[in-house]
Amino acid sequence: MRLSDTSKKIFKRMLVTCIIIAVGWIALTLWVERRGPARLWHFSATKPVKNILIVFDPDPIYNLDEQVCLSMGKALAEENIDVTIATVRKTEEIDVASFDGFVLCANTYNWTPDWSITNFVKATAALKYKPVIAITLGSGSTEHARQVFNKVILQQDALLIDSRTLWLMRPNDESRMKENNVAVARSIAHRTGIQLADSIKLFQSVALPK
């Protein structure tokens, strides 16, 4: 069965449209997945009993990741945990092995955790036998990304003590619908830091096998 000239034109237009969308999607993915700038924050505790490194790679569009990490970092510092927050690029200048534990924050792109934080986890032997809190962020569909992220962390023999998801658009707390959703995410991150501080402080260092 031969296509009419009109059908051929429609098919060509559809094909061109699909190609444009695919190229645009790939370009957008490469742009958001590129490693962000080197940045660092430090929150000193009054009487620090542990020191924690929080790591994330900045989202080039929204800074929900930065806000969440800062909120959790402040909460942990309030609970006498010394906190360093660094972007993935900045970790190249830090002695990662000197920290007692980690908070790892991943952005979700194409239903998977971002490449930069995933590669950081895979390349960081210092995670072995250390307590890790995983946070997965996204617009709203993060469950698959969270599962993938958790698996990558566990493959490093890290001790995953908690895994949370927070969202940019999907309500983070349906009982607080009238509040700004990002503000709610910051509040939950702060509360999570308070809740998990004792788990981090009670953790006893494990000697790595020679």
ZAROMI-132395 format. One record per residue: x, y, z of N, C-alpha, C, O in turn; residue number from 0; residue in one letter. Coordinates in nm, 3 decimals. Each point is the difference from the previous one (the first is absolute). Example, Ala and Ser with C-alpha at 12.3 -4.5 7.8 and 13.67 -1.06 7.14 Angstrom:
ZAROMI-132395
DOLO;nX;nY;nZ;caX;caY;caZ;cX;cY;cZ;oX;oY;oZ;nr;rest
DOLO;1.319;-0.569;0.780;-0.089;0.119;0.000;0.090;0.120;0.000;0.104;-0.002;0.066;0;A
DOLO;-0.139;0.107;-0.138;0.082;0.119;0.006;-0.077;0.109;0.073;0.051;0.111;0.017;1;S
END
This chain:
ZAROMI-132395
DOLO;nX;nY;nZ;caX;caY;caZ;cX;cY;cZ;oX;oY;oZ;nr;rest
DOLO;0.084;-0.120;0.000;-0.084;0.120;0.000;0.088;0.125;0.000;0.080;0.020;0.091;0;M
DOLO;-0.096;0.062;-0.193;0.083;0.120;-0.014;-0.066;0.117;0.072;-0.122;0.016;-0.002;1;R
DOLO;0.207;0.067;0.064;-0.051;0.117;0.069;-0.026;0.112;-0.099;0.073;0.017;-0.098;2;L
DOLO;-0.176;0.058;0.123;-0.029;0.116;-0.083;0.101;0.110;0.030;0.071;-0.005;0.101;3;S
DOLO;-0.065;0.104;-0.188;0.093;0.112;0.021;-0.029;0.071;0.132;0.091;0.041;0.071;4;D
DOLO;-0.221;-0.027;-0.040;-0.038;0.065;0.125;0.048;-0.080;0.121;0.051;0.056;0.097;5;T
DOLO;-0.068;-0.188;-0.104;0.043;-0.086;0.110;0.151;0.004;0.017;0.052;-0.002;0.112;6;S
DOLO;0.019;0.009;-0.225;0.146;0.008;0.006;0.045;0.129;0.068;0.093;0.000;0.081;7;K
DOLO;-0.161;0.109;-0.114;0.035;0.129;0.061;-0.025;-0.002;0.151;0.080;0.049;0.079;8;K
DOLO;-0.194;-0.108;-0.042;-0.033;-0.010;0.142;0.104;-0.085;0.074;0.044;0.034;0.110;9;I
DOLO;-0.006;-0.146;-0.174;0.098;-0.089;0.061;0.134;0.070;0.017;0.065;-0.013;0.104;10;F
DOLO;-0.023;0.088;-0.207;0.128;0.071;0.007;-0.002;0.106;0.109;0.098;0.018;0.073;11;K
DOLO;-0.211;0.051;-0.061;-0.011;0.102;0.103;0.007;-0.063;0.139;0.066;0.053;0.090;12;R
DOLO;-0.133;-0.165;-0.074;0.003;-0.070;0.129;0.141;-0.048;0.032;0.045;0.008;0.115;13;M
DOLO;0.024;-0.058;-0.216;0.135;-0.049;0.019;0.094;0.114;0.041;0.080;-0.014;0.092;14;L
DOLO;-0.092;0.126;-0.163;0.083;0.116;0.032;-0.029;0.051;0.141;0.092;0.035;0.074;15;V
DOLO;-0.220;-0.032;-0.039;-0.039;0.044;0.134;0.058;-0.091;0.107;0.050;0.048;0.102;16;T
DOLO;-0.056;-0.179;-0.125;0.056;-0.096;0.096;0.150;0.017;0.015;0.054;-0.007;0.111;17;C
DOLO;0.014;0.031;-0.223;0.145;0.019;0.004;0.035;0.126;0.077;0.094;0.000;0.080;18;I
DOLO;-0.169;0.108;-0.104;0.025;0.127;0.070;-0.021;-0.017;0.151;0.080;0.048;0.081;19;I
DOLO;-0.188;-0.118;-0.046;-0.028;-0.023;0.143;0.110;-0.084;0.064;0.045;0.029;0.111;20;I
DOLO;0.000;-0.134;-0.183;0.104;-0.087;0.053;0.132;0.075;0.019;0.065;-0.014;0.103;21;A
DOLO;-0.028;0.094;-0.203;0.124;0.078;0.009;-0.009;0.101;0.115;0.095;0.018;0.076;22;V
DOLO;-0.211;0.047;-0.065;-0.020;0.096;0.107;0.007;-0.065;0.136;0.059;0.056;0.094;23;G
DOLO;-0.118;-0.175;-0.082;0.000;-0.071;0.128;0.142;-0.041;0.039;0.039;0.010;0.117;24;W
DOLO;0.037;-0.057;-0.216;0.139;-0.040;0.027;0.083;0.121;0.042;0.078;-0.007;0.095;25;I
DOLO;-0.097;0.119;-0.165;0.074;0.122;0.033;-0.034;0.049;0.141;0.088;0.040;0.076;26;A
DOLO;-0.217;-0.044;-0.043;-0.043;0.042;0.133;0.058;-0.091;0.108;0.045;0.047;0.105;27;L
DOLO;-0.045;-0.177;-0.132;0.054;-0.097;0.095;0.148;0.025;0.025;0.045;0.002;0.115;28;T
DOLO;0.031;0.017;-0.222;0.144;0.025;0.013;0.025;0.130;0.077;0.098;0.010;0.075;29;L
DOLO;-0.185;0.089;-0.094;0.017;0.128;0.068;-0.024;-0.013;0.150;0.080;0.048;0.080;30;W
DOLO;-0.191;-0.112;-0.042;-0.031;-0.011;0.144;0.092;-0.100;0.070;0.020;0.009;0.121;31;V
DOLO;0.035;-0.104;-0.196;0.085;-0.103;0.060;0.146;0.044;0.015;0.078;-0.068;0.067;32;E
DOLO;-0.040;0.179;-0.127;0.139;0.043;0.013;0.031;0.038;0.144;-0.088;0.047;0.073;33;R
DOLO;0.211;-0.068;-0.032;0.037;0.031;0.138;-0.004;0.149;0.026;0.045;0.080;-0.081;34;R
DOLO;-0.100;-0.044;0.197;-0.013;0.139;0.037;0.129;0.056;0.058;0.102;-0.069;0.003;35;G
DOLO;-0.106;0.193;0.044;0.119;0.067;0.052;0.046;-0.057;0.134;-0.074;-0.071;0.068;36;P
DOLO;0.199;0.103;-0.032;0.055;-0.043;0.128;-0.042;0.099;0.109;0.039;0.117;-0.003;37;A
DOLO;-0.120;-0.164;0.099;-0.047;0.086;0.108;0.004;-0.076;0.132;-0.012;-0.123;0.002;38;R
DOLO;0.030;0.197;0.106;0.012;-0.064;0.131;-0.060;0.088;0.109;0.010;0.122;-0.004;39;L
DOLO;-0.075;-0.187;0.103;-0.054;0.065;0.119;0.048;-0.079;0.121;0.030;-0.119;-0.010;40;W
DOLO;-0.023;0.185;0.123;0.039;-0.070;0.122;-0.081;0.052;0.117;-0.009;0.121;0.022;41;H
DOLO;-0.050;-0.213;0.054;-0.074;0.034;0.121;0.069;-0.066;0.119;0.000;-0.123;0.014;42;F
DOLO;0.058;0.205;0.072;0.071;-0.051;0.117;-0.097;-0.027;0.113;-0.090;0.080;0.027;43;S
DOLO;0.108;-0.193;0.038;-0.079;-0.033;0.118;0.070;0.053;0.124;0.122;0.014;0.002;44;A
DOLO;-0.199;0.016;0.102;0.057;0.051;0.125;0.091;-0.103;0.065;0.113;0.032;0.038;45;T
DOLO;-0.160;-0.154;-0.027;0.081;-0.109;0.055;-0.013;-0.121;-0.094;-0.072;-0.095;0.029;46;K
DOLO;0.143;0.100;-0.143;-0.016;-0.106;-0.101;0.043;-0.136;0.048;0.107;-0.017;0.059;47;P
DOLO;-0.192;-0.082;-0.085;0.032;-0.138;0.034;0.023;-0.084;-0.126;0.057;-0.108;0.007;48;V
DOLO;-0.101;0.159;-0.121;0.021;-0.066;-0.129;0.016;0.109;-0.106;-0.039;0.115;0.020;49;K
DOLO;0.096;-0.154;-0.133;0.005;0.093;-0.113;-0.058;-0.068;-0.124;0.036;-0.113;-0.034;50;N
DOLO;-0.125;0.184;-0.032;-0.077;-0.056;-0.113;0.025;0.082;-0.126;0.011;0.123;0.006;51;I
DOLO;-0.003;-0.192;-0.118;0.012;0.067;-0.130;-0.131;-0.017;-0.076;-0.047;-0.112;-0.022;52;L
DOLO;-0.012;0.223;-0.018;-0.119;-0.001;-0.085;0.043;0.035;-0.141;0.067;0.101;-0.022;53;I
DOLO;-0.105;-0.184;-0.075;0.045;0.018;-0.138;-0.120;0.007;-0.094;-0.094;-0.079;0.012;54;V
DOLO;0.098;0.174;-0.106;-0.101;0.008;-0.105;0.062;0.065;-0.122;0.104;0.065;0.009;55;F
DOLO;-0.168;-0.082;-0.124;0.042;0.070;-0.121;-0.112;0.096;-0.038;-0.113;-0.043;-0.023;56;D
DOLO;0.143;0.173;0.015;-0.105;0.101;-0.016;-0.084;-0.018;-0.126;0.052;-0.020;-0.110;57;P
DOLO;-0.182;0.027;0.128;-0.092;0.004;-0.114;0.013;0.137;-0.066;-0.009;0.102;0.069;58;D
DOLO;0.029;-0.096;-0.202;0.020;0.129;-0.065;-0.127;0.083;-0.014;0.007;0.117;-0.037;59;P
DOLO;-0.123;-0.176;0.066;-0.127;0.072;-0.016;-0.057;0.040;0.135;-0.030;0.117;0.024;60;I
DOLO;0.013;-0.215;0.065;-0.055;0.026;0.133;0.105;-0.033;0.106;0.079;-0.093;-0.018;61;Y
DOLO;-0.078;0.166;0.127;0.097;-0.029;0.104;-0.063;-0.067;0.122;0.040;0.025;0.113;62;N
DOLO;-0.140;-0.109;-0.139;-0.061;-0.075;0.110;0.105;-0.083;0.072;-0.003;-0.011;0.122;63;L
DOLO;0.096;-0.048;-0.197;0.105;-0.083;0.060;0.083;0.080;0.099;0.026;-0.047;0.111;64;D
DOLO;0.016;0.166;-0.150;0.080;0.084;0.090;-0.079;0.036;0.125;0.053;-0.006;0.111;65;E
DOLO;-0.178;0.045;-0.128;-0.081;0.039;0.115;-0.022;-0.116;0.097;0.008;0.018;0.122;66;Q
DOLO;-0.034;-0.135;-0.176;-0.022;-0.118;0.083;0.127;-0.038;0.075;-0.003;-0.030;0.119;67;V
DOLO;0.117;0.033;-0.189;0.127;-0.037;0.064;0.038;0.099;0.109;0.049;-0.040;0.105;68;C
DOLO;-0.070;0.169;-0.129;0.031;0.100;0.101;-0.090;-0.015;0.122;0.045;0.013;0.114;69;L
DOLO;-0.173;-0.041;-0.138;-0.093;-0.019;0.112;0.039;-0.120;0.086;-0.003;0.008;0.122;70;S
DOLO;0.038;-0.118;-0.187;0.041;-0.118;0.076;0.133;0.025;0.070;0.019;-0.043;0.113;71;M
DOLO;0.072;0.112;-0.181;0.129;0.028;0.061;-0.013;0.084;0.126;0.066;-0.027;0.100;72;G
DOLO;-0.152;0.129;-0.104;-0.022;0.084;0.118;-0.060;-0.082;0.114;0.038;0.019;0.116;73;K
DOLO;-0.130;-0.108;-0.148;-0.063;-0.083;0.103;0.102;-0.091;0.067;0.001;-0.013;0.123;74;A
DOLO;0.085;-0.050;-0.203;0.102;-0.089;0.057;0.097;0.077;0.087;0.043;-0.049;0.105;75;L
DOLO;-0.007;0.171;-0.147;0.091;0.083;0.079;-0.064;0.037;0.134;0.069;0.009;0.102;76;A
DOLO;-0.199;0.013;-0.103;-0.072;0.030;0.125;0.006;-0.118;0.097;-0.014;0.017;0.121;77;E
DOLO;0.034;-0.135;-0.176;0.006;-0.122;0.081;0.145;-0.044;0.027;0.026;-0.118;0.022;78;E
DOLO;0.066;0.213;-0.025;0.141;-0.025;0.031;0.070;-0.094;-0.098;0.081;-0.084;0.039;79;N
DOLO;-0.113;0.100;-0.166;0.071;-0.070;-0.106;0.063;0.106;-0.091;-0.070;0.088;-0.050;80;I
DOLO;0.199;-0.097;0.031;0.069;0.094;-0.088;-0.033;-0.035;-0.145;0.012;-0.116;-0.041;81;D
DOLO;-0.054;0.215;-0.037;-0.052;-0.027;-0.134;0.077;0.077;-0.108;0.018;0.122;0.011;82;V
DOLO;0.025;-0.194;-0.113;0.055;0.061;-0.120;-0.093;-0.036;-0.115;-0.036;-0.116;-0.018;83;T
DOLO;-0.002;0.215;-0.060;-0.085;-0.022;-0.118;0.083;0.036;-0.122;0.055;0.110;-0.008;84;I
DOLO;-0.047;-0.201;-0.087;0.082;0.024;-0.119;-0.070;-0.050;-0.124;-0.071;-0.100;0.002;85;A
DOLO;0.092;0.171;-0.111;-0.045;-0.051;-0.129;0.096;-0.109;-0.045;0.112;-0.010;0.050;86;T
DOLO;-0.156;-0.071;-0.144;0.083;-0.112;-0.047;0.137;0.049;-0.047;0.102;-0.061;0.033;87;V
DOLO;-0.099;0.169;-0.108;0.127;0.051;-0.050;0.093;0.042;0.116;0.121;-0.020;-0.008;88;R
DOLO;-0.179;0.076;0.112;0.081;0.047;0.114;0.059;-0.116;0.078;0.104;0.016;0.064;89;K
DOLO;-0.168;-0.133;-0.068;0.052;-0.114;0.076;0.137;-0.043;-0.047;0.072;-0.070;0.071;90;T
DOLO;-0.034;0.112;-0.191;0.134;-0.033;-0.051;0.109;0.066;0.084;0.115;-0.042;-0.003;91;E
DOLO;-0.152;0.147;0.078;0.097;0.074;0.081;-0.010;-0.037;0.148;0.065;0.063;0.083;92;E
DOLO;-0.144;-0.163;-0.050;-0.028;-0.035;0.139;0.048;-0.142;0.030;-0.003;-0.087;-0.087;93;I
DOLO;0.049;0.065;0.209;0.034;-0.134;0.045;-0.129;-0.069;0.043;-0.038;0.005;0.117;94;D
DOLO;-0.028;-0.068;-0.211;-0.130;-0.061;0.025;0.008;-0.108;0.108;-0.095;-0.021;0.075;95;V
DOLO;0.208;-0.048;-0.069;0.014;-0.110;0.094;0.004;0.045;0.146;-0.012;-0.083;0.090;96;A
DOLO;0.028;0.212;-0.065;0.010;0.050;0.137;-0.136;0.017;0.067;-0.006;0.033;0.119;97;S
DOLO;-0.103;-0.054;-0.191;-0.134;0.023;0.056;-0.057;-0.128;0.060;0.028;-0.111;-0.045;98;F
DOLO;-0.110;0.131;0.149;-0.061;-0.113;0.070;-0.124;-0.055;-0.071;-0.042;-0.113;0.025;99;D
DOLO;-0.017;0.192;-0.113;-0.121;-0.042;-0.070;-0.035;0.097;-0.110;0.065;0.103;-0.017;100;G
DOLO;-0.170;-0.136;-0.057;-0.033;0.078;-0.119;-0.151;0.017;-0.016;-0.079;-0.087;0.036;101;F
DOLO;0.042;0.201;-0.092;-0.134;0.021;-0.054;0.019;0.022;-0.148;0.070;0.093;-0.041;102;V
DOLO;-0.131;-0.177;-0.041;0.015;0.007;-0.145;-0.133;0.039;-0.062;-0.101;-0.066;0.020;103;L
DOLO;0.103;0.174;-0.096;-0.123;0.056;-0.058;0.004;-0.010;-0.152;0.092;0.053;-0.063;104;C
DOLO;-0.190;-0.121;0.005;-0.004;-0.020;-0.145;-0.121;0.070;-0.060;-0.110;-0.007;0.054;105;A
DOLO;0.132;0.073;-0.166;-0.111;0.052;-0.080;-0.046;-0.109;-0.096;0.079;-0.085;-0.041;106;N
DOLO;-0.206;0.088;0.006;-0.056;-0.099;-0.092;-0.013;0.058;-0.140;-0.068;0.101;-0.022;107;T
DOLO;0.133;-0.165;-0.073;-0.013;0.035;-0.141;-0.031;-0.129;-0.077;0.070;-0.099;0.015;108;Y
DOLO;-0.175;0.102;-0.096;-0.040;-0.118;-0.077;-0.020;-0.122;0.092;0.039;-0.112;-0.035;109;N
DOLO;-0.100;0.136;0.151;-0.036;-0.104;0.095;0.120;-0.072;0.063;-0.015;-0.110;0.054;110;W
DOLO;0.133;0.170;-0.061;0.119;-0.059;0.061;0.078;0.109;0.075;-0.014;0.118;-0.032;111;T
DOLO;0.097;-0.156;0.130;0.079;0.100;0.072;0.105;0.062;-0.092;0.048;-0.065;-0.093;112;P
DOLO;-0.013;0.188;0.119;0.092;0.070;-0.092;0.136;-0.069;-0.006;0.045;-0.062;0.096;113;D
DOLO;0.017;0.075;-0.212;0.124;-0.071;-0.028;0.113;0.040;0.095;0.078;-0.085;0.043;114;W
DOLO;-0.068;0.213;-0.010;0.112;0.049;0.080;0.004;-0.064;0.138;0.104;-0.048;0.044;115;S
DOLO;-0.219;0.049;0.025;-0.002;-0.057;0.134;0.014;-0.152;-0.006;0.061;-0.060;0.088;116;I
DOLO;-0.117;-0.001;-0.191;0.014;-0.145;-0.015;0.146;-0.038;-0.022;0.049;-0.096;0.060;117;T
DOLO;0.020;0.170;-0.145;0.142;-0.027;-0.024;0.083;0.026;0.125;0.097;-0.071;0.027;118;N
DOLO;-0.135;0.173;0.049;0.070;0.027;0.125;-0.010;-0.119;0.094;0.100;-0.043;0.058;119;F
DOLO;-0.219;-0.011;-0.045;-0.021;-0.115;0.088;0.084;-0.119;-0.046;0.067;-0.065;0.080;120;V
DOLO;-0.070;0.037;-0.209;0.074;-0.115;-0.054;0.150;0.015;0.018;0.071;-0.100;0.013;121;K
DOLO;-0.022;0.224;-0.013;0.145;0.024;0.008;0.051;0.022;0.142;0.121;0.018;0.020;122;A
DOLO;-0.211;-0.018;0.078;0.040;0.035;0.136;0.004;-0.122;0.090;-0.102;-0.044;0.054;123;T
DOLO;0.222;-0.011;-0.038;0.018;-0.117;0.086;-0.023;0.033;0.147;-0.029;-0.089;0.080;124;A
DOLO;0.041;0.217;-0.045;-0.016;0.042;0.140;-0.142;-0.019;0.052;-0.023;0.012;0.120;125;A
DOLO;-0.072;-0.041;-0.207;-0.137;-0.024;0.045;-0.014;-0.135;0.071;-0.096;-0.023;0.072;126;L
DOLO;0.192;-0.064;-0.094;-0.009;-0.136;0.054;-0.009;0.000;0.152;0.084;0.058;0.069;127;K
DOLO;-0.187;-0.125;-0.020;-0.026;-0.015;0.144;-0.031;0.132;0.070;0.005;0.006;0.123;128;Y
DOLO;-0.037;0.099;-0.198;-0.036;0.129;0.058;-0.152;0.019;-0.010;-0.061;-0.047;-0.096;129;K
DOLO;0.000;0.116;0.193;-0.144;0.027;-0.007;-0.031;0.101;-0.110;0.069;0.101;-0.013;130;P
DOLO;-0.171;-0.128;-0.064;-0.039;0.086;-0.111;-0.149;0.026;0.004;-0.080;-0.091;0.019;131;V
DOLO;0.043;0.217;-0.036;-0.139;0.039;-0.019;-0.015;0.041;-0.146;0.076;0.082;-0.050;132;I
DOLO;-0.174;-0.140;-0.018;-0.023;0.031;-0.141;-0.125;0.085;-0.015;-0.105;-0.029;0.058;133;A
DOLO;0.118;0.135;-0.138;-0.114;0.086;-0.030;-0.014;0.007;-0.151;0.096;0.032;-0.071;134;I
DOLO;-0.215;-0.061;0.022;-0.026;0.006;-0.144;-0.102;0.109;-0.028;-0.110;-0.001;0.056;135;T
DOLO;0.146;0.094;-0.142;-0.086;0.114;-0.031;-0.052;-0.009;-0.142;0.062;-0.062;-0.087;136;L
DOLO;-0.177;0.124;0.063;-0.056;0.003;-0.135;-0.127;0.082;-0.003;-0.046;0.050;0.102;137;G
DOLO;-0.010;-0.038;-0.220;-0.125;0.073;-0.013;-0.114;-0.073;0.069;-0.092;0.062;0.055;138;S
DOLO;0.098;-0.197;-0.058;-0.107;-0.076;0.064;0.013;-0.149;-0.019;-0.044;-0.077;0.085;139;G
DOLO;0.104;0.034;-0.196;0.015;-0.142;-0.028;0.143;-0.041;0.031;0.088;0.009;-0.086;140;S
DOLO;-0.065;-0.055;0.209;0.137;-0.027;0.045;0.023;-0.143;0.048;0.113;-0.036;0.032;141;T
DOLO;-0.217;-0.046;-0.027;0.014;-0.132;0.063;0.103;-0.088;-0.070;0.081;-0.064;0.066;142;E
DOLO;-0.083;0.061;-0.200;0.098;-0.082;-0.072;0.141;0.053;0.023;0.093;-0.078;0.020;143;H
DOLO;-0.078;0.211;-0.023;0.131;0.060;0.024;0.049;-0.034;0.141;0.119;-0.028;0.019;144;A
DOLO;-0.209;0.032;0.079;0.038;-0.033;0.137;0.049;-0.144;0.010;0.101;-0.027;0.066;145;R
DOLO;-0.170;-0.064;-0.130;0.039;-0.140;0.004;0.137;-0.021;-0.063;0.084;-0.074;0.053;146;Q
DOLO;-0.061;0.139;-0.168;0.130;-0.011;-0.067;0.110;0.060;0.087;0.108;-0.059;0.014;147;V
DOLO;-0.135;0.175;0.044;0.099;0.068;0.084;0.036;-0.085;0.122;0.118;-0.015;0.033;148;F
DOLO;-0.219;-0.040;0.032;0.024;-0.086;0.116;0.087;-0.120;-0.038;0.091;-0.038;0.075;149;N
DOLO;-0.118;-0.021;-0.189;0.075;-0.117;-0.044;0.146;0.034;-0.023;0.089;-0.076;0.038;150;K
DOLO;-0.064;0.191;-0.102;0.138;0.042;-0.025;0.075;0.022;0.131;0.116;-0.038;0.013;151;V
DOLO;-0.183;0.099;0.084;0.062;0.025;0.131;0.032;-0.132;0.070;0.109;-0.017;0.054;152;I
DOLO;-0.204;-0.075;-0.053;0.019;-0.127;0.068;0.110;-0.084;-0.066;0.066;-0.078;0.067;153;L
DOLO;-0.047;0.095;-0.197;0.106;-0.072;-0.071;0.139;0.042;0.047;0.099;-0.070;-0.022;154;Q
DOLO;-0.093;0.186;0.087;0.128;0.048;0.056;0.020;-0.048;0.144;0.092;0.043;0.069;155;Q
DOLO;-0.181;-0.133;-0.024;0.005;-0.051;0.137;-0.018;0.111;0.104;0.047;-0.011;0.113;156;D
DOLO;-0.115;0.117;-0.153;-0.035;0.106;0.095;-0.118;-0.047;0.085;-0.074;-0.090;-0.039;157;A
DOLO;0.059;0.150;0.157;-0.111;-0.035;0.089;-0.111;0.103;-0.020;0.003;0.108;0.059;158;L
DOLO;-0.099;-0.142;-0.142;-0.110;0.090;-0.034;-0.098;0.004;0.116;-0.082;-0.091;0.016;159;L
DOLO;0.090;0.196;0.066;-0.086;0.006;0.119;-0.134;0.066;-0.028;-0.093;-0.013;0.080;160;I
DOLO;0.081;0.084;-0.193;-0.129;0.060;-0.032;0.000;0.047;-0.146;0.104;0.037;-0.055;161;D
DOLO;-0.221;-0.041;-0.006;-0.015;0.046;-0.138;-0.132;0.077;-0.011;-0.106;-0.054;0.029;162;S
DOLO;0.115;0.180;-0.071;-0.117;0.088;-0.008;-0.015;0.057;-0.140;0.096;0.008;-0.076;163;R
DOLO;-0.219;0.032;0.043;-0.027;0.071;-0.125;-0.070;0.132;0.031;-0.083;0.008;0.090;164;T
DOLO;0.119;0.095;-0.166;-0.064;0.130;0.011;-0.025;0.051;-0.141;0.074;-0.033;-0.093;165;L
DOLO;-0.180;0.115;0.078;-0.044;0.037;-0.133;-0.013;0.151;-0.018;-0.025;0.075;0.095;166;W
DOLO;0.041;-0.035;-0.218;-0.013;0.141;-0.036;-0.147;0.036;-0.022;-0.045;0.104;0.047;167;L
DOLO;-0.028;-0.188;-0.118;-0.139;0.031;-0.038;-0.103;-0.086;0.073;-0.104;0.052;0.042;168;M
DOLO;0.131;-0.180;-0.027;-0.092;-0.087;0.074;0.001;0.040;0.147;0.107;0.026;0.055;169;R
DOLO;-0.223;-0.020;0.010;-0.005;0.042;0.141;0.089;-0.087;0.089;-0.008;-0.122;-0.004;170;P
DOLO;0.091;0.186;0.084;0.086;-0.072;0.093;-0.074;-0.039;0.128;0.040;-0.093;0.069;171;N
DOLO;-0.147;0.164;-0.039;-0.081;-0.030;0.117;-0.142;0.048;-0.030;-0.027;0.120;-0.003;172;D
DOLO;-0.063;-0.214;-0.019;-0.135;0.037;-0.040;-0.078;0.071;0.110;-0.106;0.056;-0.026;173;E
DOLO;0.157;-0.056;0.147;-0.065;0.074;0.108;0.047;0.147;0.003;-0.048;0.079;0.080;174;S
DOLO;0.142;-0.045;-0.170;0.054;0.136;-0.004;-0.010;0.058;-0.142;0.091;0.066;-0.049;175;R
DOLO;-0.204;-0.093;-0.014;-0.020;0.039;-0.140;0.000;0.151;-0.023;0.032;0.046;-0.110;176;M
DOLO;-0.066;0.032;0.213;-0.006;0.144;-0.016;0.138;0.066;0.009;0.015;0.117;-0.033;177;K
DOLO;0.084;-0.193;0.077;0.135;0.053;0.012;0.077;-0.019;-0.130;-0.034;-0.084;-0.082;178;E
DOLO;0.139;0.164;0.065;0.089;-0.016;-0.114;0.065;-0.137;0.005;0.056;-0.038;0.103;179;N
DOLO;-0.063;-0.037;-0.214;0.046;-0.139;0.000;0.150;-0.011;0.024;0.045;-0.095;0.064;180;N
DOLO;0.033;0.190;-0.115;0.145;-0.003;0.022;0.031;0.028;0.146;0.090;-0.060;0.058;181;V
DOLO;-0.166;0.152;0.002;0.018;0.029;0.142;-0.032;-0.123;0.085;0.066;-0.027;0.100;182;A
DOLO;-0.167;-0.047;-0.142;-0.035;-0.124;0.070;0.114;-0.102;-0.014;0.033;-0.069;0.097;183;V
DOLO;0.026;0.061;-0.215;0.113;-0.092;-0.022;0.117;0.037;0.091;0.064;-0.088;0.057;184;A
DOLO;-0.036;0.217;-0.045;0.107;0.044;0.090;-0.031;-0.038;0.145;0.087;-0.045;0.074;185;R
DOLO;-0.212;0.063;-0.036;-0.042;-0.033;0.136;0.015;-0.149;0.028;0.046;-0.039;0.107;186;S
DOLO;-0.085;-0.043;-0.203;0.011;-0.146;0.016;0.147;-0.041;0.007;0.036;-0.087;0.078;187;I
DOLO;0.048;0.150;-0.160;0.143;-0.031;0.002;0.061;0.035;0.135;0.082;-0.075;0.053;188;A
DOLO;-0.124;0.188;0.004;0.050;0.040;0.131;-0.046;-0.099;0.107;0.079;-0.041;0.085;189;H
DOLO;-0.205;0.004;-0.091;-0.054;-0.095;0.097;0.068;-0.136;-0.013;0.026;-0.066;0.100;190;R
DOLO;0.003;0.025;-0.224;0.068;-0.126;-0.025;0.140;0.001;0.062;0.044;-0.099;0.059;191;T
DOLO;0.025;0.212;-0.074;0.132;0.012;0.060;-0.004;-0.017;0.150;0.086;-0.067;0.058;192;G
DOLO;-0.184;0.128;0.006;-0.017;-0.013;0.145;-0.029;-0.145;0.037;0.056;-0.053;0.096;193;I
DOLO;-0.145;-0.010;-0.173;-0.043;-0.136;0.031;0.115;-0.101;-0.013;0.009;-0.095;0.077;194;Q
DOLO;0.077;0.115;-0.175;0.104;-0.098;-0.031;0.134;0.029;0.069;0.093;-0.079;-0.011;195;L
DOLO;-0.084;0.192;0.080;0.126;0.038;0.063;0.047;-0.105;0.101;0.119;-0.034;0.004;196;A
DOLO;-0.211;-0.017;0.075;0.038;-0.100;0.100;0.053;-0.127;-0.065;0.094;-0.062;0.051;197;D
DOLO;-0.154;0.022;-0.162;0.046;-0.121;-0.071;0.144;0.018;-0.047;0.079;-0.095;0.003;198;S
DOLO;-0.046;0.216;-0.046;0.136;0.028;-0.045;0.096;0.003;0.119;0.110;-0.055;-0.008;199;I
DOLO;-0.151;0.120;0.116;0.088;0.013;0.116;0.026;-0.134;0.069;0.108;-0.021;0.057;200;K
DOLO;-0.205;-0.069;-0.063;0.017;-0.129;0.065;0.081;-0.098;-0.084;0.042;-0.105;0.049;201;L
DOLO;-0.019;0.140;-0.175;0.073;-0.089;-0.089;0.145;-0.013;0.046;0.066;0.100;0.028;202;F
DOLO;-0.019;-0.222;-0.021;0.139;-0.026;0.035;0.080;-0.033;-0.124;-0.041;-0.082;-0.081;203;Q
DOLO;0.154;0.148;0.067;0.085;-0.021;-0.117;0.042;-0.147;-0.009;0.027;-0.066;0.100;204;S
DOLO;-0.022;0.017;-0.224;0.039;-0.137;-0.025;0.135;0.000;-0.072;0.017;0.070;-0.100;205;V
DOLO;0.075;-0.145;0.149;0.131;-0.005;-0.063;-0.009;-0.071;-0.134;-0.060;-0.107;-0.010;206;A
DOLO;0.117;0.166;-0.091;-0.001;-0.060;-0.132;0.100;-0.118;-0.003;0.109;0.011;0.057;207;L
DOLO;-0.144;-0.120;-0.123;0.094;-0.111;-0.009;0.120;0.037;-0.086;-0.013;0.072;-0.099;208;P
DOLO;0.129;-0.123;0.137;0.123;0.031;-0.076;0.012;-0.092;-0.120;0.096;0.010;-0.076;209;K
END
